[in-house]
Amino acid sequence: MAYFPIRRYRLFDDPFDRFFGDQLDLFDPWRDFDTFPTALSVRPNAFRWINEPLRLTHGIHPNEPTSPAPHAEKFRVQLNVAGFNPETIKTRVDGRKIIVEAKQEDRQPDGDFSVREIRKTYELPEHADAQHMASYVTPNNMLVIEAPIRNPETERRIQQAKNENQNLAQFGQYRDPLFDYAGFLGGSDFQPRIVDKGNNQKQLEMNLGMKNFKPQEIKVSVKNNELIVQGEHQHKDANRSERSFFYKSATLPPGTQVDQLQSHLSDDGQLKIEAPYIEQKEGQKSIESQKK
């Protein structure tokens, strides 16, 4: 059994760091720029939307769809576009494909010039919502393309969890009205549950199958109540070289003691994530209700 260190990030760390390295995995421009505009007093000049999501488009109807929930499944591509002016980069959808095109011309006064051009095509997975594709270029020259995936099986599980109110009782009598407990139970691949440990102690337990990954290929991160599990598997032999990636995220319910979160890989390839859980009190519920 191998234990994993938990990489922890705070929402309002140096905001410019969120564009670089591992922080990019926890950077969400929908919420970081729109929901928390004060987090970035000045938006970096080098950040540029290529396809701006509906939430940030001016003049949209208030009932229009917005960005996907933090724990929702999504298709994501990252492409290094160093050397290209962001204004020359175009992303568009053609059928079930996303096409990236960019062209950079450098002309000299003596008539010499150089032209660089790139075209990339990415196949969209089944149930990807191409109409809500969004893309942007970060200050470290990474083009990020995202599209939500509407999984019918996940939607069925969420509806089932909403119909089975007894499943919600495990979170306690008083629950935060702003948190989607049914979505957490039905929409999460982590198989979450609250376990009574006795002596008025409860624990959130989550399991995720990762039998094809070695411990050194798995990374667990948390940013406030956002949990992200990543895996990268590489296989090489005399004839071929393969890389496979794994990415799952979930928003943890209020009451989860994130600072005490632990994770380990069992002998049968199950990633087990555990954290103490404290039920919401009636006073906490009333305060949140007033905020809503």
N, C-alpha and C positions, 0 to 999 in steps of 0.2 A: 504494500500500500504506500503510495507516494503522495505527500502533501505538497500543495502549491502555494507559493507566495501570492498574495493578493495585491495587484497594482492599483493604487488608489489615487483618484483625481478629484479635486474640488471644482465646483461649477465656476467659481469666480477666482481661480488662479489667474496668473498672467494670461489674459485672453489671447494674446498673439501666439502663445505657445500651443494653443489648441489647433493651429494649422499645421503643426509639424510632428513628424514621427508618430508614436503611438497615440498621441492626443487626437490625431485626425479621426481615429476610429470612434472617439467620443464627442466629436464636434458635430453639432446638429444646427445648421444655419437657420432652419425654420424656427426653432425655439430660441436659440442663442441671440439671433438678431431681432426677432419679432416679439416673442413673449418676454424677453429680458433685454430690452433695448439699452438699459443703463449699464449692462455688463460691458459693453463696448462704447465708450463715450465718443470715440472716433473710429469709424469703420476703416480697416486698412485699405489704402488706395489700390493695392495689388489684388484685392479680392474682387472678383467680378462674376456676376451671374451670367451664364450662357442661356439657359432656359430657366426663367424665374418661376418658382412655384406659385400657385394661386394665392396662397396666404399672404404673400408679399407683393402681389400685383395690385397697383392702385385702382380704386374704383370698383372692386369686385363686389358682388352681392353678398351680404352677410351670411346667407345660407349656402353659399358655394362650398364645395369640399375643401378641406385644408390639408395640411401635411399629415402623413400617417402617424399613428400612435407610436410612442417610443419603442414598444415591444413588438410592433408589427413586422411581418416578414417583408423583405425588400430585395430587389436586384440591385447590385452595386458594381461599378467598374471604376478603377483608378488608372489613369494614363499620364505618364510624364510628358508634359508639353513644353519643356524648357526650350527656349530659342524661338518660340512662336508668340507673337503679340496676341493677348486674349481676344482682342477685337476681331482677329481673323479666324477664330475657332468657331465652328458651327456644329451643332448636334441636332439631328433630326431623326424622325421615325419613319421607316419605310416598310409597311406591312408588319412583320414580327421581328424586324431588325432595327437596331440603333446604329446610325452611321455618323462617324466623326470625320470632319474635314477641316484642314487648316492649310494656309499657304502664306509663306513669309518671303518677301522680296527685299533684298538689300542692294541698292543701286549707288554707285560711286560717281562723283562728278566727271571722271574721265571716261565714263561710258561702261566701265566694267560693272557686272552685277552677278548676283547669285540668287537662286530661287530654291527654296525648300518647300516640299509639299508632303502632306500626310493624309492618308485615308484609312480608317479602321472601321470594321463592321463587327457588331456584337449581336448574337442571337438572343432574343428575349425568351425567358422561360415561360412555361404555360401559366396562364392566369395573371401574368404581369399586366399592370394597368398603364399602357403606353401613353394614355391621354394625360397622365399626371407625372410624366417624366420630368425630372429637374436636373440641371447640371450647373457646375460652377468651377472656377479656377482659383486655387488657393495661392497665397503669397510664395509658397515653395514650388510653384509651377506644376501642381498636380491638378489634372482635370478629373473631377468626380461626377459620375453620372448615376442617378438613382431613380428607381421606379418601384412603387409599391406592388406587392403581390397579394391578390385577393384569393386566398386558399379556401375553396368551398368546404373542405373537411374541417379546417380551423373554425370557420364561421359556424359550422354545425355544432362543434364542441362548445363554442361560446354560448350558443343558444341553449344547448342542453344544460350547461352550468347555470344559466339564468333561470331555467325552469326548475332546477333542483335546488331550492333554497336551503335545504338542509346542508349542502356542501359549504355554503357561506357561513354557517354557524360556527365552523371551526375557527374563524377569525375573531370570534367574540360577539357579545351582544351589541356593542356600540362600534360601528364601523365608519370610517371616513367617507362621507358622501361624494367626495371628489375622486375617489379611487375606484377603478373598474375591477372589483374582485372577481366577478364572473369571467371577464376577459382574461384575467391573470390565470385562473384555473383552466379555462377551456382553450385559450389561445396560446398557452405556453407549452413548449416541447420539453420543459424541465420536470414535468410531472410533480408539481409542488403540492405539499400538504403540511398541515400544522400538527405536530406530535406533542401529546401531553407527556412530559418527563417526570411528573409527580412533584410534590412540594410546591405547587402553584407555579411551576416552571414549564414554559412551552418553547418549542423550537420549530423553526421553518426548515423543512428538508426538501431538497430538490435533487433529481437524478437526471443524468443525460448520458446516453450511450455514446462512447468514444473508443470502442474496442480497436479501431484501426489506427489509433494514434498512440505514440509513446509519450511518457510524461514530459520529456523535454520539448515536445512539439505542441504543447498545450499552454495557453496563457489565459488567466482569469483576471479581469479588471472590473473595477466598480467606480462609478462617478455619482456621488450622492446616492440615490436609490436605483441607479441604472447598472445592471449587471451584464457584462459582455464576456462570452467565452469564445476563444479563437483557437483554431488548430491549423497547422500546416504540415502536410506529410509529403516527403520526397522519396521517390523510388528510382534507383538507377541500376541498370545492368548493362551487358555488352551491347544490347540492341536498342534500348530505349531509355528515356528519362521522363518521369512523370512528377507532377506536383498537384496535390489536391488540397483544397482549403475548406475550412469549417468555420462558420460564424453564426452564433446565436446570441440573442439579447433578451432581457426581460426587465420590466420595471417592478421592483420589489414593493410589497405592500407596506403602508405605514405601520410602525411598530417593530419592523425588522431592525435588529441591532447590527447595522452594517459594519460598524467598527470591530465586531467580534465574528465576522463572517470567516468561515474556513472552508477549504475544498481539498479533496483528495481523490485519487484514482484507485478504484478497487481492483482486485486481481482479475475480475471478469470483465473489465473494461468499462465500468460505470463511473462517471464523474459525479461525485457526491458533494453537494454544497449545503452547508448547515450554518444557521445563525439563530441566536436566541430571539424569541418573539414575545413582545409585550402587548397585551390587548389594549385597545383604545378605551379611555374612560368616558363617562357621560359628559363631563365638562369639556373634554377635548372635542367631542362630536359637536356640541353646541357652538363652540368657537368656530370650527370649520364651517358649520352651516351658516353662520353670520357672514363669513367671508364670501361664501358662495352667493 
